Amino acid sequence: MIMSVLAQAMLAIFIAAMIVAVGAWAYGTRYWLPMWAAGFRQTEWRNVYMRRAIKGYSGFILAVGIGFAAGTIAEYWGGGW
């Protein structure tokens, strides 16, 4: 089946969003794990690490949402994949 131009564009956006999601997950985890391993003790770095971890996981959720939206657009208005 030949994909429409809209479906092809949405596929590219979906793939890019999933790549960004993996990077955001790695970024968030890079700051979450040391904080978790330290037992969440109140240290001078706890707030910085927590903020960066939340920023990374928020980026992950946003990228996955964009990927789902691109898939929905491609499926319903682009003629499917």
N, C-alpha and C positions, 0 to 999 in steps of 0.2 A: 504494500500500500504506500502510495506516495504522500508524504506529509505536505501540508500547506505551508506557506511562508510564515504564517503566524505560529503554527506548531513548531516549525524549525527554530524560530526565534525564542519561543518559550522553552524549548529543549536546551538551547544554549544558556538561557538564564537559569534554568533548573540546575544544570551541571555546575555553573559558576557558583550558585548559591550553596550547593552541597560542598564544594571545595572550601568556600568561606566558612561554612558551618564546622567543618573538621578543624580548620585553623583556629576558629574561635573556641572550640571545645578544648583544644590543646593549650591555648593561652590561659583559659580559665583554670584548667587542671594544673597547669604549671604553678599557679599561685595558691590553689586550694590545698593540694597535697602537703606542702610543707607546713601550712597552718594547721591542718588536720593532724599531722604526725606530731606536732608540738603540743597537742591537746587543747587547742583554743585558749591557751593562757594569754592573759592580757600582757602583751609586750608592745614595744614601740612599733613593731612591724605588722602587728595584727590588723590594724585598721587599713593600712596600705594594701596588704595582701587580700583582705576581705573585699575591699573596693575593686581591686583588679580582677579578682575571681568573679565577682558579680557582673562586672563589665564584660568579661569574656563569655560567661554563660548567657547573658542577655543578648549578646551578639549572635550566639548560637541559636537561641530561640527565634530571633528575628530572621536569620538566614534560612532556617527550616521553614518558617512561615512564608517567606518569599518563594521558596522552592515549591511548597504546596500550592500557593496561589498560581504560580506559573504552570504547574501541572494541571490545575483545574481549568485555567484559561485554554490551555492547549487541548484538553479533552473535550470541553463543551463548545468552545467557539472556534477552535482551530482544526477540528475534524479528527482529533485523536492522534495517538502516536502510532 
